[in-house]
Amino acid sequence: MMEGSGSPRFRKLHFPVGLWINSPRKHFAKLGRRWPSAISVKSTTSSDAASLHEAPSAPSSSLSNSTPSLASPSPSPSPSPAFLRPRPAGPQSRTKRISQLFLRGRSNSDRDRAVGERERELWASSVAPSAHHYLPVASSSAPGLIKIYGDAFASGANYRSLLANIHSTSRQLIAQVITRYTEREREETEDAVIQKHSPEDFLLCDVIGKPVQQPDGAIKWETECRRGVAPWECPLMLVDMWRPKDGFERRFEIYRKEDYEREEREREKDREREGESHQGVRWRRSRMSSGGGLEEAERGHRGRNTELRRSISDMNLSLRRRQGNHVSNESRGTGNRPNNGGGAQDRKNIVSMINPQPGEVRASRAEAKVGWTNQPAEEEKHYSNCDLEVMSQSLILPPTDRPYFLLLQGYDQSKDFVLYIMAGFTHVFGRKPTVKEREKDRERERKGKRPLKVDTFLSAPDILVRHLLVRRDAAVPETPKGHALMRPFRGGAVTHNGVTVYRETVLKPGDVVGLGDHFLFLYRDPRVTPAPPLALTLPWQADTSTPCCPSGLVDRQEALRQYLGSTEALLKFHSRHADVLLQEIISKNSSPDSGGGPLAPAFLLSIMIDHASKHLDPALTPQILLKSANLIKEIVWDNIKEFGDKHPTQNSPDQEGEINTPNVQQLSSDLRPLMFWMSNATELLNFFQVKVETMEKEWEFEAPGDPVLTADMDTCSEALAQLDDVIMHTFQQCVYHLTKTLYSLLPALLDTNPFSSDEKEKEKDGAEGDENKGEEGAVDDVSVLPPRVAGLVEVYRCSLMLSREACLSPPLTSQTFGYLFFFTNTSLLNTLLERDGLFSWSRAVQIRTNLDLVLDWLQGAGLGDIASEFMKKLSVTVNFLCIPKTRLIQSSWTSLKEEHELLSHAQLHHLLTHYKLGPTRAPPASWAPPPGTDLNGDIFESFLDHPPLILPNETPRLDLSQPIPSTELQKEVTRLRTFLWGLDQDELPANQRTRL
């Protein structure tokens, strides 16, 4: 079995031009006149049969680049002259001889068969056929062996050997392959599952290549070029008529037609992007379509339609021929009359393109060169070497139905074009990728991340592979008519009307776009009428009537004053000042008493990052995010350490039970910095998340998997993680020390008798002293409560004041109090279940009263819903103990469990068995749980079941589209603007500085 075909990469097959022409006889007739030296196409008909095996000698220059001769696959000696038929003496037309090459339906003469047999004998004796060669047929009727390669039918298949003669068509061979595979499949599988194939779904390809030995010793076929064989073409006839060039071999491969067409479309797109041989292709097309000199009837339908398909080059050449004939006639008529004016001189300076008439002998190159009339010899020599194709390309008109970019300044005149037309709704400027970059793109495509294709390749060294993306019309339906959106790719230097841009910008007709240090384009959209003026003022259009120096200085001073006092949430700075500005913001606003307000750090950092994300290099924004998060984390860590020194985690034995109201207020004061940074970190986290999402959207058109973008995303993720740590640690510290204070105050709720005479007297005195206090004062004041209950409520009040002063976000405020209420519920319930002496109606009523006092105060403070949710089980337990004794005795286990579902079986059983009915009274039998009830559960609540901290993910409360919200922030923003202006002034010479 031979080696597999592999998956080589193909290039365009340079067969003789006639193989791609539908009417070969007529077009070869035209080529026969235009290209008499084209020896790449040889005839094997009765008039020139032996010339097939001639070694090509010095092909003409007209075809040396585009149609290389196809020689035998391996070097072979030239056949003996005895086998070469001499050229006929008669004036037989070469056009006719070449056209007979395609007369497939006619039989050859006996003499042709004899010549063919001698040629095959010579070929067989001089060439060692390789495993990839076909077996030549001995005659037109005897069958020969041909191998069809490919795995279009079965995966992993190598080739099929078929018998064919010289008249077997491609369609017939495909049908044979289908039959062979169908028979084999029928032998291996059931008839019901055999897949039916049609010859129309497959294509036979003529492939030129060579076997290459791999390092491991295996032989791999390497394809050089290929072409699809038409259904009516005869493969063995092609084998006889054309041989590959030295070092190459031929074989036939079968493909599914849809796969072949898809691959060809992709290769065509690659060739268009890379601009392969664009000029040469168009020049050959113009030669084929413009010349011939044959009669209309002989040229046929394709010849008559040539005028409809002429390129710009053809029309320019036709125009020049007419102008040249006119000038030549005028010169003959006027003789040597003197020149009477510039107009006559201009009319004479026209390129002469006189086409020789049929029968004329073409002059030598020196005699027939293109000349300019009445010019010196040196200029005549210069203009005679002018490339007419380049001249025809210079005569261009801009499109009228789509936008275009007019080149104002380029880099390489030999590679730059004047107009770059925006043919589609998206247009990408870039450069040709290197081998490594192209391999990266292929790797991304294999992963399903297809990068944008480049439409215009520029040659400057500072142009990126993908430099600028322009979108219009259907690609950006939200933009006004005639406007487009342009956005540079990451790292691409782009200017818009002289201003450097880093992000998506509106592009209007008349705008000037700069790419790198060399290219300047003028954007025009002919659909917008009248054409708008240029966006940039040209030097000669500047208004020089007003003296610039004094007025310019006054204008700058006035603009500076307006900016410094503006209430707009804006802070302009240069990239080089980012670190200094960041340090200034953090150092001057690191505590609640800095004077800028509770959210000063978050607001100032937000307007700084907002300016950087919109107007500065995109690489700067992730760095600012990370640096600001690190600075905040360092400050918070210092605050936590300082707080820990004042409030150690473990209390000494002397401090146990000494916590009172003054200590609670001291704790509240020490917690202010932590609550301050928890609030600011929360706002910054929300703002950072919005900015990161915006950056991800901006990276939508970037190359997927770009290491630079990946590094930026990692930097942003690290910044968000740092802020997460700040929020969690400050939350943990605040909640821990507040619950630590609550732990020593909570037992008072169970032990205080609100109905005692001392408590009533104190409550009465407090009510008389606070008659005139409003509702808000009543909420803030806890003096109306029993003293020991008031100490507990004071902790809630201080926590509420802390959150309000720090402007803590509502979700985080709810979670903070949710944790405090969870701790209150768990601690009180466990203490109640542990002290069974409280299981009586009289003590339960006191506890219920104290609990109602606390819940009423929390309801007035706006925390009633959260408290009710987290303290529900404690309320249910106290309500159970408040049931009158007579009713409780009459209740059964089932009814009590239904009324108190939150209590577990073990907790309910514990309450019933330890309930104080009397010294000698036993629990009633109805309290006994049903058989099989699980009573082994723990009766105590776990502190590990606390609600998790959910970091907020909401819209930032700091709306930067609104004016600065407070006078304190306004003063701080003005100070920072002045500080930045001072940095700019220090970098300028003394005579260029602006004074306020």
N, C-alpha and C positions, 0 to 999 in steps of 0.2 A: 504493500500500500504506500502511496506517495505521501509526502508531507502535506499538511493543510495549507490552505491559501493564506491564513492569517488575516489581519485586518489592516492592510497597507493604506497609505494615504495617496490618493490619486491626483494627478495633474491633467490638464487638458491635452488631448492627443493631437499632435500636429500632423494629421494626415494631409494628403493633397487636397486642395480646396474643393475639387469636384465631388468629394465624398459627402459633402453637406448640402449639395444643390439638388433640388427636386428634379430639374430638367437638365441632366448632365450634358446631353448632346449640345444643347443651345448655349449653355454657359461655357463649356469648353471651347465652343466655336469662338466666343468672344475672347477667352483667355489665349487661345491660340494666336490671335492677332496681337494682343498686347504683350504677352510674355513668350516670345519665341524660344527663349533659352531655358524654359522650365523643364528640366530633365528628370524631376522627381516623379513624374507620371509617365509610365511606359506602357506601350500597347502590347498585347499578346494575341492579337487577331491575326488574320491571314497575312496582313501587310507588314506586321512587325512583331512576330511571335517571339523571336529569339531575344529581343531586347530586354525581356524581363530580368534576365540574370546578368545584365551588364553591371559592372561596378561603377557607381556614380563618380564622375570625374568633374571636379570644380563646378558645382552648381552655380547658376547665375546669382548675382547679388540681389536681384529683386526677390528671390525666395530663400535666401540663405538664412534669414532670421526667423521666418514664419513657417516655412514648410521644409523641414530637414528631410533629407533623403532617407528612405527606409531600405536598409540593406539586409543581407541575410543575418540570421542570429549569431553565427560564428564566422570568423574569417575563412574565406574559401578562395581558392585560386580562380582567376578569370577563366571562363570557358574558352575552349579552343576556337580560333577564328572560323574553323570549319563549321561550327554550329551556329555562328551568327549570320543571320540573313542580311545581305547587303541592302542598302536603301534603294528603293525602286528608282529607275531612271526617269520615269514619267513625272509630269508635274502634278502628282497626286497631292491633294491638300492635306497638310498635317492635321487640320481640324477634323477632316473626315476620318483620318486614321484613328485619332484619339476618340472620336465619338463612337466608332464601331466597338470600342472597348466595352460599352454597356449594352450591346445587342445580345441579351442573354438568350433570346428565344431561338437563335439560328445555330445550326450545327456547323462544326469546323470541318474543313476538308481533310482528306486523308494525309495530305502533306503536312498540315498543321499538327495532326495527331503524331506523326512520325517525329516532327521536331520536338513536340512536348515529351515524347518518350525518351529521346536522346538527352533532353535537358534533365529529366528525372534521374536517368542513369548517372549523369555527371554529378548531380546534387547528392545522390546516394553514395557515390564513391568518394566525394571530396569533403563531406560533412558528416561527423558522427552525431546522429540524432540523439538528443537528450530525452529524458523521460517526459518533458513537457511538449515535445513536438508532435504534430499530427503525422499521419502516414500518408504521403502523397498518393493520389490515385493514378492508375496507369492509363486510364482513358476516361472519356466523359460518361461512359455507361457502367464500367466496372466499379464496384463499391470499394471504398477505402475506410480506414479506421480513424475516427476522430474522438477526442476526449472532451467532455463537457464538465467543467469544474464548477463548484459552488454547492452551498448547503441550503438552497432556497426551498428544497422539499423536505429534507431531513437534517436536523441539527447534527453537526459533526461529520457529515458526509464529505468525501474528498472529490471524486469525479466519477463520471459514467462514460464507458466506451461504447460508441455507436458505429454502425456501418452506414456510410453515406457515399453518394457519388457527387460529381462536380455540379450537378443540377439540383441537388437537395437544398431546399430553402431553409432559412432560419426557422420559419414556422413549423416545417416538417420535423426538424431536429428537436424542437421543443416538445412537439407532440410525442415523439419517440421517448424522450426522457420522462414525460408524464406517464406514458404507458408502462415503462420499465419500473418506475417507482410504485405505480398503482398495483402492478402484478406482485411485486415484492411485499407490499403492504397487505395485499389480500392473503398472501401465504401466512403472514404473521398475525393478522387480526381477523375478526369477523367481518363479513361483508357489510353488516349494518353500520359499522363505524368508519368505513373507508371514506376519506375526504375526497371530494371530486374537485379536480383542477381544470382550468381552461387555459389554452395556449395564449389567449389575449392577456392573461394576468402576469405573464412572464416575458422577459426580454433577454435575448442572447447578446453578449458583449464581446467585442474583439479587443483583447487585452494584450498590451505590449509590456514586457518586463524581463526579469531575469532571476534565476535562483541564486540565493545568497547563503553561504554557509555561516551558521551561527557559531559563537564561541563554544557551545556545548556539542558541536558536531552535527547538529540538525540542519536540514536544508529548508530555508524559508523563501517563498516566492515574494519578490518585491516588485510591485506594479509601478510602471513608469507612466503610463497613460492608458486610456480606454475609450471606446465609443460604442454606442448601441447599434447593433446590426438590424437593419430594417427587415420586416417579415418576408419580403420577396427576395432579399439578397441571398446569394449562395456562398456559404462560408468557405468551402473548398475552392471556389473560384477566386475568392479574395486571397486565399493562401497561395494560389498559383501566380496571381498578378502582382502582389506586393509582398516584399520581404522586410522584416525589421532591420534596422541598422546594425552595424557590427557590435557584438556584445550583448544583444537583446534577443529575446525569443517571443513567440506568439503562442497564445492559448485562448480558448473560448471559455467564458464563464456565463452562468445563468443566474439571473436575479429576478426577484419579484419587481414588477414594473413600478409599483408605488414606492418601494424602497429606493430603486435607482433614481427615480425622478426627485424624490426628497433629497437624496445625497447631492444630486446635481444642482438643485436650487440652493442648497447650503453652500456648495463650493462657488457658485456664481455670486452669491452675496459676499463671500470672503474675498473673491477677486475684485468685486466692485469696491469693497472697503479699502483694500490694499492698493487699488488703482493700478492693477497689473496691465501693462502694455495698452493703456487706453488710447494713446495717440497712434500707435502702430495699427491697432485694429480699425480705427476710424479711417486711417489713410488707405489701408487695403480695401476697405469697403468702398471708398470713393473711387478707387481705381477700377474696381469691378463694375460699379454701377454707371460710370461715366463714359467709358470708352467702348470701342468695338468697331464702329464704322460699318456695321452690317445693315442690311435692309430691314425694314420694320417687319416684314413677313418672316424673315429668317430668325430674327430675335425672339419672336413669339410673345406670349402673354407677359412673361416676366420682363422681357425687354421693354414692352410698351409701358409697363407700370414703373419703370425706373425713375421717371421724372417725379412721380408721386412720393418716392422714398428717398429723395436726394438729401444729403446732409448739408450743413452750412458750408462745408468745404466745397462740395460739388457746385453749389450755387455761386459761391465766390469765384471759383475757377471759370465757370461759364461766363460770368460777368466780365472777368478779366480777358477772356478770349475775345468777346465782342468788342471790348474797349481796345484791345491790342490790334484787332483787324481794322478798326476805325482809325486809329492813329497811324498805322502803316499806310493806309490809303491816302490819308491826309498828307503824310510826309512825301509820298510819291507825287502828289499833285502840286505841292508848294515848292518842291525843290529845295534850294538853299537860300530861301528868302530870309532876311534878318528877322530876329525876334522883336516883335513890336510891343511886348508888355508881359507882365507877370502872369496874366491869365493864359496866354499862349504857352509860356514856359511850363505852367502847371499841367496844361493839357498834354504836353509832350512827355512829361515825366510819369508815364504809365507803364506798368509791366506788360510786355508783349508775350502773349501765350498763343502763338499761331500753331494750330494743329496741322501737321502735314496731311495732305490729301492722299487717298488710296493710290498706290503706285509710285509715290514719291520716295526717294531714298532718304532715310533719316540722316541728318547731318551729324558730324562728330560732336562730341561734348563741347569742344571749344567753339565750334561754329554755331551750335544751336543753343548756347547758353542764354538765359534771360538777361536782357539789357535794358538800360534806360537811355532814351534818346537825348542827344545833345549834352552828354555828361563827359567829364574827363575820363581817361582810361582807368585811373585808380578807383574812382567812384563807380564806374561801370563794373569793374571787377568785384567791388564790394556788394553792389546790389544784385549781381548775378548769383552770388552765393546765398541770397536771402531765402529762407525757408518759407515757401508759399503757404504751407499749412499753419505755421505760426502767425503769418500775416492774416490769414483768414480767421484765426481765432481772436485776433485783436479787433476785428470788426464785429462787436457784440452789441446786443441790445438787452437791457434789463427785462426781466419778466413783468408781465402786467397782471398776473393772477395770484401771485404769492410773494411773501416777503423775501428779502435777500440781504446779504451783508456785502457792502462795497469796501474793498480793501483800500485803506488810506496809507498804511505803512506796513511793510512786510519784512521778511528776513532773508529769503533766498529768491532772487528774481527768476531763477530757472525753474523753481518749483511752485511759486505762489501764483494764484489766479486773481483776476480782477474782481470777479463776482463769485459769491458763494450762496447758492440758492437754497432756501429753506423749503425743501420739497414736502416734508411731512409735518406733522403737528409737533414733533419733537426733533431737536437737532443737537448733536453732541460734537463739540470741538475737542480734538486731542491730537495725539501723534501715534505713529506705528509702534506697537509694543515690541519689546525685546523677546527673545526666545523664552526666558524665564517668566516674564509677565504673561506671555501667551499661554504657557503651561499652567500658570496659576488660574487663568480664566477658564481653561478647560477643566481643571479640577473643581472649580466652583460650579460649572455647568453640570458636571457629573453628580454633584451634591444637590442639584435642583435649584441653585442660586445663579441664575443667568444674569451677568452684568450687561449694562447698556452697550449697544454697538456704536462705534464712532462713525459719524457721517462725514466729517471733514478732518483730514489729516494735515497738520501744520508741521513745519520743519524746524522750528526754533528749538534750541536745546533746553530752554526753561519751560517748555510746554509739557504737561503731564499726559499720561496715557488717556485719561479722561479729564478734561480741563474745565469745560463750561457746558452747561445744559440750558437750552432755550426751549420753552414750551409755549404753544399758542393755540387759539381757537378751541377745538374739541378737547385738547389735553388740559386746558384750564378754562372751563366754561364760565367761571365766575368773573373773569376779567372783562373789561370793556372791549368793544370791537376795535381792532387795530393794535391793542396792547398785548404784550407777551410777558412772560416771566422768565428771568434769567437767574441762574444760581451757579456759583462756582463749585467745583468739586473740592474736596478737602485738600488743602495745600496749594490750590491753584491761584496764582496771582491774577486778579481780574479788577479792572477799573470800570466805573460807570460814570461817564461824563467827567472824567478826571478824578473821581473819588473812589478809593479802594472799597470794594464790597466783599463781604465774607458770606453773605446769606442771600436768600432769594429776594430779588428786586424787580420792580415793574420796569419793563423795557418798552419805550415808546418810539415810534418812527421819528428819526432825526437824532436819536441818542448815539453817542460815540462810545464804543466798547473797546477796551484794551485787554489783551491777553499777554501775560508775561511782560517782558521788557521790549518787545519788538513789534507785535501786531496791534494795529488799530483798525477798527471796522466802523463803518457808518451803517446803522440799521435803517432800512427803508421798507415800507409796506405800500406798494402801488395801489392797493385797494382803498387806502385812506386818501381822500381828495378834499381840498387841495393839500399838497404835500406840506407837512409842518416844517417850520424852520429848524436849523440846527440847534441842539440843546446847548452847545458850547459857543460862546461868543468868540468870533475870530478876532485876531489882533487889530485888523484894520476897521472892525466894526465897533470897537470900544469907544465909549463916550469920553472924549478928551476935552470937552468944553468946561468941565469943572475941575479945578485944581485938586489933586488927589491927596496930597500930604495932610494939610490941616483938617479937611473934612473927614478923611479916612481915620485920622486919629480920634476925632470927636465921635465918629460913629462907633469905633471900637470901644471907646470908654462908655458910651451910652449902652451898647449891647452888653458889656460886662456888668454894668450896674443892674440892668434888667435881669440878667441871669442870676446874679448873686441874691437878689431879693425875690426871685420867682417862687411862687407857691407850688409849682409843678414838681411832682415826685421824680426828680431827675438829678443825676450826679455824674457829670462828664469827667473823664480822666483818660490818660494815655496808658498803654499797656505797661510801660516802664515804671509807672507809679503805682501799680496794683498792690505790690507788697507793702509799700509805705502807707497807702491808704487803708489797707486791711488792719495793719497794726494800730493806726490812729483811731479807727472806729472801735476796735476791741478794747484798747487801753483806756480810752476816755469814757466808755459806757459799760464797764464791767460789773457794776453794782446797782442795786435799786435806788441808791441815793446820788447817782451821777447827774441827775437833772434833766435827762432827755426823755423821761417817761418810762413806763413799765415795759414797753416793747421797742425801745430805742435800738438795741443791737439788731433785732430782727428786721426792723424797717430800714435801717441804714445799710445793712448787708444786702437786703433785697434790692434796693435801688442800685447798688453797686453791681451786683450780679446781673441785674436786668440790662444795664448799659453794656456790660461786657458781652452778654449773650446776643445783643442786637447789632453792635457796632464794632466789636473788636474780634481778633483772631479766635476762631472756634476752639483752638487748643487751649486758650486761656481760661475759659469758663470752668472746665472740670478741675483745673488747678486751684482756682479761687474757692470752689466748693469744698475741696479737701482741706485746704489751708485754714479756712474759716472754721470748719468742723473741728480740726485739731486744736486750734487756739481756744475754742469754747470748751473743749474737753479738758484741756490743761487747767483752765480757770476753775471749772467745776470740781475737778479732782482736788485742787487746793482748798476750795470751800468745804468739801466733805471732810478733808483731813482736819481743818480748823474746827469744824462743827463737832467732830469726834473727840477732839481734845476737851471741849467744853462739856460734852454730854457723852461720857463713856458708855459703852454697851452694858457693862456689868456695874450695878450700883453696890456701894458698900453697905454693910448691915445697918449702919447708922442712918442711911438715907432712905431705907425702906419705910414706906408709909408717910413720908414727909412731903409728898407732892401736894401743893396747894395752888390757889389761884395765882399768886405772884409768880410761882415757878412755871405755870402754864403760859403766862404772858411772856416770860423770858424765853421759853422754848419757841414761842411763836416768832419773837424777834430774831432769834438765831436761825430760824428756818426761812427767813425772807430771801436771802441770796439763792438758796436752793430752789425755792418756788419761782423766783425770778428767772433763773436760767432754764428751769423746766418749761415755763411758758414760752420763752424765746426760742428754745430748741424745737418746741412743737410747731411754732409758726414757720421756722426755717425749714423744718422737715417737710411740711406741706408745700412750701415754695420750691424747695429743691426738687421734690417729686414732679411738680409741674414742669420745671425747666428740663429735667432729664427726659420726660416724655416728649417735650418739644424737640429736643436734640435728636431723639430717636426718629421722629418724623422727618427731620432735616436730613438724616442719614439714609432715607428711604432709597435714594437714587445712587448712593455710593456703592462701590464694589462690595458685595457681601463677603464677610470674613476678613475685611481689611485689618491688618494688625494694629494700625494706628487707631482706628475706631474702636477696636476691641480694648486697647489700652485705656482709651478715654472712658469707655463704659465701666471698666474695672475701677478707675479712679472715682467716678461718680458713685458706684456701688459702695466703695469704701467710705466716701463722705457720708452717705446715708446711714451706713452702719455705725459710724462714729456718733451721729446725732441720736440714733436709736439707743446707744449705750448711755448717752447723757440723760435722755428722758427716763430710761429704766432705773438708773442709779439714783437720780434725784427723787423719783417717785418712791423708790424703795426706802430711801433715807427718811423722807417726810412721813410716810405711812408707818414706818417702824417706830419712830420716836413718838408719834401721836398715839399709836396703839399701846406703846409702853406706858404712856401717861394714863390712858384710859383704863389699863389693867388694874391700877391701884384705886381708881375711883368708881369702878362699876359695882363693887359689892354694896356701896351705899344705897343703890337702887333697891336691893333686896332687904336691907336692914332698917331703912328709914321709915318711921311711922308718920305719914303726912297728917294724921288726925290728932297728934299730940298737941297739948296746949302751947308749948314753946314754938312749935312750927307754925301754928295758927297765928300767934301773936306776931311773929316775924313776917309772916305773909301779909298780915293786916297793915303793919308799918310800911312795908314796901309798896303796898297798893296806894296808901295815902300820899306817899312821897312822889309817886309817879303818875298822879292823876292827869297832869297836863302834858304828859309825853304822847307823842303821836304814835301811830301804828308802827312806824319804822323803829322808833326808839324802844317800843315795847318788845320788838323782836330782838334788838341788840342787847337789851338789858335783861339779865338773868337774876336780878335781886328779888323778884317776886316769887321765885321758886324756893323750896326748902334749901337751906345752905348746902347740905351734902349732895343733893340733886343738882343744885346750881353749879357745883364744881365739875360735875360730869358734863353738863350742857356747855360750860365755858370752853371745853376742849373743842366741841363742834363749832362754837361761835368763832373761836380764833382761827380754826381751819377755814371757815367760810370767809373771814376777813382776809386771810392770806391769799386765797384763790381770787378774790375780787380785786385786791390790790395789784396782784401780778397779772391780771387779765388772762387767767388760765382759760384755755379753750373749754367750752361746755362739755364735750365728750370726756376730756381728762378730768374735769371737775366731778362729773358724775362717777367716774371710776374711782377717784380718790375717796369720796364719801361712801361709795358702795363698799369699798374695802373696810372703812371704819365701821360701818353698820354691820357688815358680816362679822367682824371681830366682836362687836358688842353682843350680837345675837349668840354667837358660839360660846363666848366666855360666860355670859349670864346664864344660858341654858345649862351648860355643864356644871356651873356652881349650884344652880337650883336643883338639878338631879342628884348632885352629890350630897346636898344638905337635906335629908329627908325630914328634918324637923320643920321645914317650911311647908310640908304637905298638909295644909289645913285651910279651911275656908277663910278664917280671920287673917292669916298672914298673906294669903293669896290676894285678898282685897287690897291690902296695903301696897303690895307689889304692882298690882294692876293700876292703882291710882298714880304711883310714881312713874310707871311706864307711860301712862296717858299724858302726864305733864311733859315728859320729854318729847313724845310724838307730837303733841300740840305745838310745842315750840318749834320743832323741825318743820311742821306744816306751815307755820307762819313765816319761816325763813326760806320757804320754797324747796325744801328737801323732803317733804312728806311722802311723795310717791316712792322715792328711793328707799327711805327708811321703812316704809310699810312692806316693800318687796323683800328686803334682806332680814327684817326682824319678824317675819311672819311666824316662824316656828316657835319663837319665844312667846309671842302673843297667844298662839294656840295652846301652848302648855299652861300659861297663866290662866287662860280662860277655862281650861279643864279643872284647874284647882279651885276656881271661883264658883263652880257648880254647887248649889246648895246641897247639904248633906242628905236631906230626905230624898231629893230627886236622884242623887248619885247612887243611893242604895237601891233604888228601884230600877236602875238602868242595867242593861246586860252588856257583855263584852262586845257583841256584834253591833249594838246601837252606838256604843261609845267609840268603837273603831271607825264607824261610818261618819260620825260627827267630827272626828279628829284624825283625818286621813294622813296628815303630815307626821304624826307620831308613829314610830315603828312599833312592831309587836313587843320587842324587848322594852322599849321606853314606856309603853302603855301598861305593860305588866308590872314594871317597876313602880310606877305611880300608884297603881291600885293596891299592890301588896304592901306599900309603905304609907298609905293614906291614913291619917289619924282619925279613926272613927270613935275612939274612946278607949279607956284603959282595958276594958274587959270584952270589948265587942270585936268579933272576928269578921273578916271580909265575907260578904254574901257569896253564895255559890254561883250566882249569875255572873260574877266577875271572872270566873274561871275561863281561860281560853279554850277553844275547841281542841279536841285531840289532833295531834299532828302539827300544831302551830309551832313554828320555829321561834324559840325564845333565847337563842344563844347569841344573838347579835349584840354589838357594843351599844350601850345606852348613851355614850358620850359622842358629841359631834367632833369631827376632825378639823383642825385648823389648816390642813393641807388642801381642803376643798374650796379654798378661796377663789374668787373669780379671777381669770387671767387678765393681765394687762394687755389691752388691744391698742396698739399705736394708731393714732389718728391718720386717716387718709381722706382728707376733705379739701375743699377749696380754701385757699389761704384767705384769712380775714383781712390781710393787708392788700387793699386794692390800689395798685400803683397808677391806675388811670385817673384816680381822684386827686384833688389837691392834698397837700400835706395836712394830716388830721389835727395837729395840735401846735400851739405856739412854742412849746418846749422843743418839739422835733424841728420846727421851722428854724429856730435859733441854731440847733446843732447842724442842720443841713447847710445853713449859710456859713457857719464856721468851717465846715469841711470844704465847701466851694472856695472860700477864701484861702484855705490852706493849700488846695491844689493849684489855685492861680499863682500863689507864691512860689510853688515848685516850678511852674512853667517860667515865671519871670527870672528865677535864679539861673536858668539854663540859657537865657538870652543875653546878648551884649547889652551894656548899659544904655546905649543909644537907641535900642529897639524895644525897651520895656514900656509898658503902659501903666500910667498912674491913675489911681482912682480919684 
